[in-house]
Amino acid sequence: MRLSIGIVGLGLFSDDFIQLFKKHPDVKEVAIADLVSERVETSARKHGIVRTYKSFDDMLKNGKDLDCIGIFTQRHLHAPMVIKALEAGKHVFSAVPIACSIEEIEQIVEMVKKTRLIYMMGETCYYYPCAIYCREQYQRGAFGRFVYAEAQYYHDICEMYNAFQHSGGINWKRAAGIPPMFYPTHSISMVFSAINEYATKVSCMGFRDSHEDNIYGEGKNDWDNPFSNETALFRMSGGGIVRINEFRRIGINKPSSYITCFYGDKGAYECSITQHTFQKGVASGETPYVEYLDELLNTERYVEDKKNGTIDYSKDPISVRYVEGYSPIHDKNRLPKCFRDEPPFAHFNSHPFLVDDFVRAVISGKLPPNNAWDSARYMIPGLVAHESALKDGILLDVPDLGDAPADWERLTFEKKDYYEE
């Protein structure tokens, strides 16, 4: 079985995915759609796309033979498009987030449960080196019982002007002012996926913005959102606590998404920019020690340049070039051969893993990472957190939509001919 997929939204994020889907051995065709005809023409020429559409609705109406739809539109537009695609019988890959309201998330989860169609959210940070490490070590029991963790997404809005202008036109600021906690999945997924728990309560505080760009404030955006930065404390279902920062006005240059610390009662992970450590405590029953993980969790490019002494830490300690490409902890052998030697992609080369997992999930019918239930647990806590911030940090309950159906087998690595050397 080889799949056909239609990509909707030709902004700054979808280009990598078009080329990866085209190269995947189990994909036979990629079609594209965008409301801006010039983007369609440019992308079609660049990637050799034959089939093009004028809009999402045009694709659904005239592309009935497409197996899957990939949604790469503005974040607040995802849910209605996901719902329409599922109603049309399509498997769905969607950029983050899944939706911007609890009601929409509930509808998507119920539709996926009823139809058994594959929904996968393109959460890059699930595949980040720090997330992989904490997930693997926690599952092995190295941390003991989970106690506390901190994760964040630091991305100054000034750096995102171009992206919002590209997708939003003259009224781009209306969308740019989206509440930070309406886009929390990078931060939340790294920790929540590691401990396989969900949030039960949250208290959140917001930073009221007064910048001259007038993006945040009542009447200035589609949500009347006054906050450029939001900090939330979550109580987890296992009793531990997680602090999540979503900052869009922040004077710092470091990887935008990362886990600062991850503590259990027996061991701990800590990170400071590109310095990573794992520590065993007294309660572990072992002699306390520190293990340095820099060569495991930084990108292969960074590790090599550090060994060669070619990094000027005073000027550019974490250049974009050091968050592009694979890290040694990544299992490249689980990918198709054509993906292993790809030029470095952004987001720690998470894109090839996202594409391969989605394709394998659709073909096998198995539940992928970042499925509808996981995605709900990464997003609903942020929506409730923003509500808390608007109420000056009041403690609120976080609803949970439950686990995926027990009879729906989860995707695991299965060797195929194209995985072999």
C-alpha positions as CSV (number, residue, x, y, z in Angstrom):
1,M,0.0,0.0,0.0
2,R,1.3,3.4,-1.0
3,L,-0.4,6.6,0.2
4,S,-1.5,9.9,-1.4
5,I,-1.5,13.0,0.7
6,G,-2.8,16.5,0.2
7,I,-0.8,19.3,1.9
8,V,-2.9,22.4,2.8
9,G,-1.1,25.7,3.6
10,L,2.1,26.6,1.9
11,G,3.6,28.8,4.6
12,L,7.1,28.7,6.1
13,F,6.6,25.4,7.9
14,S,5.2,23.0,5.3
15,D,8.0,23.0,2.8
16,D,10.1,20.5,4.7
17,F,7.2,18.2,5.0
18,I,6.3,18.3,1.3
19,Q,9.8,17.1,0.3
20,L,9.8,14.4,3.1
21,F,6.4,13.0,2.1
22,K,7.5,13.0,-1.5
23,K,10.6,11.0,-0.7
24,H,9.0,8.5,1.6
25,P,9.0,5.0,0.1
26,D,5.3,4.4,1.1
27,V,4.0,7.7,-0.4
28,K,3.1,7.7,-4.1
29,E,1.8,11.2,-4.5
30,V,1.7,14.6,-2.8
31,A,-0.9,17.2,-3.8
32,I,-0.9,20.8,-2.5
33,A,-3.4,23.6,-1.9
34,D,-3.3,27.3,-0.8
35,L,-5.5,30.3,-1.2
36,V,-2.6,32.2,-2.6
37,S,-2.1,31.0,-6.2
38,E,1.5,32.2,-6.5
39,R,2.5,30.0,-3.5
40,V,0.9,27.0,-5.2
41,E,2.8,27.7,-8.4
42,T,6.1,28.2,-6.7
43,S,5.8,25.1,-4.6
44,A,4.7,23.0,-7.5
45,R,7.7,24.0,-9.6
46,K,10.1,23.5,-6.7
47,H,8.9,20.0,-5.7
48,G,7.6,18.7,-9.0
49,I,4.0,18.6,-7.8
50,V,1.5,17.7,-10.5
51,R,-1.8,17.9,-8.7
52,T,-2.7,21.3,-7.2
53,Y,-5.9,22.9,-5.7
54,K,-7.1,26.4,-5.1
55,S,-8.2,25.8,-1.6
56,F,-8.8,23.3,1.2
57,D,-12.5,22.9,0.2
58,D,-11.4,22.4,-3.5
59,M,-9.1,19.6,-2.4
60,L,-11.7,17.8,-0.4
61,K,-14.3,18.2,-3.2
62,N,-12.1,17.1,-6.1
63,G,-9.4,15.1,-4.4
64,K,-11.7,12.3,-3.2
65,D,-9.0,9.7,-3.9
66,L,-6.5,11.3,-1.5
67,D,-5.9,9.1,1.5
68,C,-4.6,11.8,3.9
69,I,-4.7,15.5,4.5
70,G,-1.8,17.4,6.0
71,I,-2.9,20.7,7.6
72,F,-0.3,23.5,7.8
73,T,-2.5,26.6,8.1
74,Q,-2.5,29.2,11.0
75,R,-2.8,27.6,14.4
76,H,-6.3,28.8,15.2
77,L,-7.7,27.4,11.9
78,H,-6.7,23.8,12.5
79,A,-9.7,22.4,14.3
80,P,-12.4,23.2,11.7
81,M,-10.2,21.8,8.9
82,V,-9.3,18.7,10.9
83,I,-13.0,18.0,11.5
84,K,-13.9,18.5,7.8
85,A,-11.1,16.2,6.7
86,L,-12.2,13.5,9.1
87,E,-15.8,13.9,8.0
88,A,-14.5,13.3,4.4
89,G,-12.9,10.1,5.5
90,K,-9.3,11.3,5.4
91,H,-6.5,10.5,7.8
92,V,-5.1,13.7,9.2
93,F,-1.7,15.1,10.0
94,S,-1.9,18.5,11.5
95,A,0.6,21.1,12.7
96,V,0.3,22.1,16.3
97,P,-2.0,22.6,18.1
98,I,-4.9,20.3,17.7
99,A,-7.5,23.0,18.4
100,C,-8.1,26.2,20.4
101,S,-11.2,25.2,22.3
102,I,-12.0,22.2,24.6
103,E,-15.2,21.7,22.6
104,E,-13.4,21.3,19.3
105,I,-10.9,18.9,20.9
106,E,-13.7,16.8,22.3
107,Q,-15.3,16.6,18.8
108,I,-12.1,15.5,17.2
109,V,-11.4,12.9,19.8
110,E,-14.9,11.5,19.4
111,M,-14.6,11.4,15.6
112,V,-11.3,9.6,15.7
113,K,-12.7,7.1,18.2
114,K,-15.8,6.5,16.1
115,T,-14.1,6.3,12.6
116,R,-10.7,4.8,13.6
117,L,-9.1,7.2,11.2
118,I,-5.5,8.2,12.1
119,Y,-5.1,11.7,13.5
120,M,-1.5,12.8,14.4
121,M,-0.4,16.2,15.6
122,G,3.0,17.3,14.2
123,E,4.5,17.9,17.7
124,T,8.2,18.3,17.0
125,C,9.3,18.4,20.6
126,Y,8.2,14.8,21.3
127,Y,11.3,13.9,19.3
128,Y,13.7,16.4,20.9
129,P,16.8,14.9,22.4
130,C,15.9,16.0,26.0
131,A,12.4,14.6,25.7
132,I,13.7,11.3,24.3
133,Y,16.3,11.0,27.1
134,C,13.9,11.8,29.9
135,R,11.2,9.5,28.5
136,E,13.6,6.5,28.1
137,Q,15.2,7.0,31.5
138,Y,11.9,7.4,33.3
139,Q,10.5,4.3,31.7
140,R,13.6,2.4,32.9
141,G,13.1,3.6,36.4
142,A,16.3,5.7,36.6
143,F,14.4,8.7,38.0
144,G,12.3,6.8,40.5
145,R,8.9,8.5,41.2
146,F,8.3,11.7,39.3
147,V,8.5,14.8,41.6
148,Y,8.9,18.0,39.5
149,A,9.9,19.3,36.1
150,E,10.3,22.6,34.2
151,A,9.9,23.1,30.5
152,Q,9.4,26.2,28.3
153,Y,8.9,27.6,24.9
154,Y,10.8,30.9,24.6
155,H,10.2,32.6,21.3
156,D,10.2,36.4,21.1
157,I,7.3,37.7,19.0
158,C,9.7,40.2,17.3
159,E,11.4,37.2,15.7
160,M,8.0,35.9,14.5
161,Y,6.9,39.1,12.8
162,N,7.8,37.7,9.4
163,A,6.0,34.4,9.9
164,F,2.7,36.0,11.0
165,Q,2.9,38.6,8.2
166,H,3.5,35.8,5.7
167,S,0.3,33.9,6.8
168,G,-1.9,36.7,8.1
169,G,-1.6,39.5,5.6
170,I,-2.3,43.1,6.6
171,N,-4.2,42.1,9.7
172,W,-1.4,39.8,10.9
173,K,-1.3,41.3,14.4
174,R,-4.9,40.0,15.1
175,A,-3.5,36.4,14.9
176,A,-0.1,37.2,16.4
177,G,-1.7,38.1,19.7
178,I,-2.9,34.6,20.4
179,P,-2.6,33.7,24.1
180,P,0.8,32.0,24.7
181,M,-1.0,29.2,26.5
182,F,-3.0,28.5,23.4
183,Y,0.3,27.2,21.9
184,P,1.7,25.2,24.8
185,T,2.3,21.8,23.2
186,H,6.0,22.1,22.7
187,S,6.7,22.6,26.4
188,I,4.0,20.3,27.7
189,S,4.6,17.4,25.4
190,M,8.2,17.0,26.4
191,V,7.4,16.4,30.1
192,F,3.9,14.9,29.9
193,S,5.0,12.2,27.4
194,A,8.0,11.3,29.5
195,I,5.9,10.5,32.6
196,N,2.8,9.4,30.8
197,E,0.5,11.4,33.1
198,Y,-2.0,14.2,32.7
199,A,-2.7,17.5,34.4
200,T,-5.5,17.7,37.0
201,K,-5.2,21.3,38.3
202,V,-3.5,24.5,37.2
203,S,-2.7,28.0,38.4
204,C,-1.3,30.4,35.9
205,M,0.0,34.0,36.0
206,G,0.3,36.3,33.0
207,F,2.6,39.2,32.1
208,R,0.6,42.1,30.7
209,D,2.4,43.5,27.7
210,S,2.9,47.2,26.9
211,H,5.2,47.0,23.8
212,E,4.9,49.6,21.1
213,D,4.0,46.9,18.5
214,N,0.5,46.8,20.0
215,I,0.1,43.1,19.5
216,Y,-1.2,42.3,23.0
217,G,-4.1,43.9,24.9
218,E,-7.8,44.2,24.9
219,G,-9.1,45.0,21.4
220,K,-5.7,44.4,19.8
221,N,-6.1,40.8,18.9
222,D,-8.9,38.2,18.2
223,W,-8.8,37.0,21.8
224,D,-8.5,40.3,23.7
225,N,-5.4,38.7,25.1
226,P,-3.3,41.0,27.2
227,F,-0.5,38.6,28.0
228,S,2.8,38.1,26.0
229,N,4.1,35.7,28.7
230,E,2.3,33.1,30.8
231,T,3.7,30.8,33.6
232,A,1.6,27.8,34.8
233,L,2.0,25.3,37.6
234,F,0.3,22.0,37.0
235,R,-0.6,19.3,39.4
236,M,-0.1,16.0,37.7
237,S,-2.2,12.8,38.0
238,G,0.6,11.0,39.8
239,G,1.1,13.8,42.4
240,G,4.1,15.6,40.9
241,I,4.3,19.2,39.8
242,V,5.2,20.7,36.4
243,R,6.1,24.3,35.7
244,I,5.5,25.5,32.1
245,N,6.6,28.8,30.7
246,E,5.2,30.2,27.4
247,F,7.0,33.4,26.7
248,R,6.7,35.6,23.6
249,R,8.5,38.7,25.0
250,I,11.8,37.5,26.3
251,G,15.3,38.9,26.0
252,I,17.3,35.7,25.7
253,N,18.8,33.6,22.9
254,K,18.7,29.9,23.5
255,P,16.9,26.9,22.0
256,S,13.2,27.9,22.0
257,S,11.9,24.6,23.5
258,Y,13.7,22.6,26.1
259,I,13.5,20.9,29.5
260,T,15.4,22.8,32.2
261,C,15.1,20.1,34.8
262,F,13.3,16.8,35.4
263,Y,13.4,15.4,39.0
264,G,12.5,12.1,40.4
265,D,13.0,10.9,44.0
266,K,16.1,8.9,42.9
267,G,17.6,10.8,39.9
268,A,17.5,14.0,38.1
269,Y,18.2,15.6,34.6
270,E,19.3,19.2,34.3
271,C,20.0,21.4,31.3
272,S,21.7,24.8,30.8
273,I,21.7,25.8,27.1
274,T,24.0,23.0,25.7
275,Q,25.1,21.5,29.0
276,H,23.2,18.4,30.0
277,T,23.6,16.2,33.1
278,F,22.0,13.2,34.8
279,Q,22.5,12.9,38.5
280,K,21.8,10.0,40.9
281,G,20.8,11.0,44.4
282,V,21.3,9.4,47.8
283,A,17.8,7.8,47.8
284,S,18.7,5.7,44.7
285,G,20.7,3.4,46.9
286,E,23.8,4.0,44.7
287,T,26.7,6.2,45.3
288,P,25.7,9.7,44.1
289,Y,27.2,10.6,40.8
290,V,26.9,13.0,37.9
291,E,26.9,11.9,34.2
292,Y,27.6,14.5,31.5
293,L,25.3,14.0,28.5
294,D,26.5,16.8,26.2
295,E,27.8,14.4,23.5
296,L,24.6,12.4,23.6
297,L,21.9,15.2,23.5
298,N,23.5,18.0,21.5
299,T,23.4,17.7,17.7
300,E,26.1,15.8,15.9
301,R,27.2,19.0,14.3
302,Y,27.6,20.8,17.6
303,V,29.5,17.9,19.1
304,E,31.9,17.8,16.2
305,D,32.5,21.6,16.2
306,K,33.0,21.6,19.9
307,K,35.7,18.8,19.5
308,N,37.3,20.9,16.8
309,G,37.3,24.0,18.9
310,T,35.4,26.1,16.3
311,I,32.6,27.5,18.5
312,D,32.9,31.0,19.7
313,Y,30.8,30.8,22.9
314,S,31.0,34.6,23.5
315,K,29.3,35.4,20.2
316,D,27.0,32.5,19.2
317,P,26.8,29.6,21.6
318,I,23.6,28.1,20.3
319,S,23.4,29.2,16.6
320,V,20.5,27.9,14.5
321,R,23.0,25.5,13.1
322,Y,23.2,23.7,16.5
323,V,19.5,23.0,16.7
324,E,19.4,21.6,13.2
325,G,20.2,18.0,12.5
326,Y,20.2,14.7,14.3
327,S,21.6,14.1,17.8
328,P,23.4,10.9,18.8
329,I,20.4,9.8,20.9
330,H,18.2,9.7,17.7
331,D,17.7,6.2,16.3
332,K,18.2,7.0,12.6
333,N,18.1,3.3,11.8
334,R,14.4,3.2,12.4
335,L,13.9,5.7,9.5
336,P,13.9,5.0,5.7
337,K,17.4,5.1,4.3
338,C,16.5,8.2,2.2
339,F,15.9,10.1,5.4
340,R,19.1,9.3,7.3
341,D,21.4,11.5,5.3
342,E,19.0,14.4,4.6
343,P,20.5,17.9,4.9
344,P,19.8,19.2,8.5
345,F,16.2,20.1,9.2
346,A,15.1,22.5,11.9
347,H,13.8,21.3,15.3
348,F,16.5,18.7,15.9
349,N,15.5,16.8,12.7
350,S,12.2,15.8,14.2
351,H,10.4,16.3,10.9
352,P,11.6,12.9,9.3
353,F,10.4,11.1,12.4
354,L,7.0,12.8,12.3
355,V,6.5,11.9,8.6
356,D,7.6,8.3,9.0
357,D,5.5,7.7,12.1
358,F,2.4,9.1,10.4
359,V,2.9,7.1,7.3
360,R,3.5,3.9,9.2
361,A,0.4,4.6,11.4
362,V,-1.9,5.0,8.4
363,I,-0.6,1.9,6.7
364,S,-0.7,-0.3,9.8
365,G,-3.8,1.2,11.4
366,K,-1.9,1.5,14.6
367,L,-2.1,4.5,17.0
368,P,0.8,7.0,16.4
369,P,2.6,9.2,19.0
370,N,0.9,12.5,19.3
371,N,-2.5,10.9,18.6
372,A,-5.8,12.6,19.4
373,W,-5.8,11.6,23.0
374,D,-2.2,12.6,23.6
375,S,-2.8,15.8,21.7
376,A,-5.8,16.6,23.9
377,R,-3.6,16.2,27.0
378,Y,-1.0,18.5,25.6
379,M,-3.5,21.3,24.7
380,I,-6.4,21.4,27.2
381,P,-4.1,22.2,30.1
382,G,-2.9,25.3,28.3
383,L,-6.5,26.5,27.5
384,V,-7.5,26.2,31.2
385,A,-4.2,27.8,32.2
386,H,-5.0,31.0,30.2
387,E,-8.4,31.1,31.9
388,S,-6.6,31.0,35.2
389,A,-4.3,33.8,34.2
390,L,-7.3,36.0,33.3
391,K,-8.6,35.3,36.8
392,D,-5.3,36.3,38.4
393,G,-4.0,32.8,39.0
394,I,-7.0,31.1,40.5
395,L,-6.6,27.3,40.9
396,L,-8.7,25.5,38.3
397,D,-9.5,21.9,37.5
398,V,-8.2,20.6,34.2
399,P,-10.6,18.2,32.4
400,D,-9.2,15.0,30.9
401,L,-10.7,13.1,28.0
402,G,-9.2,9.8,29.1
403,D,-6.9,7.3,27.5
404,A,-7.0,6.0,23.9
405,P,-9.1,2.9,23.4
406,A,-7.4,-0.1,25.0
407,D,-8.0,-2.2,21.9
408,W,-6.2,0.2,19.6
409,E,-2.6,-1.0,19.3
410,R,0.1,1.6,19.5
411,L,2.7,1.9,16.8
412,T,6.0,0.3,17.4
413,F,9.1,0.0,15.2
414,E,8.7,-2.6,12.6
415,K,11.6,-3.4,10.3
416,K,11.0,-3.1,6.5
417,D,13.2,-3.6,3.5
418,Y,13.9,0.1,3.2
419,Y,15.2,0.3,6.8
420,E,18.0,-2.1,6.0
421,E,21.5,-1.0,5.0
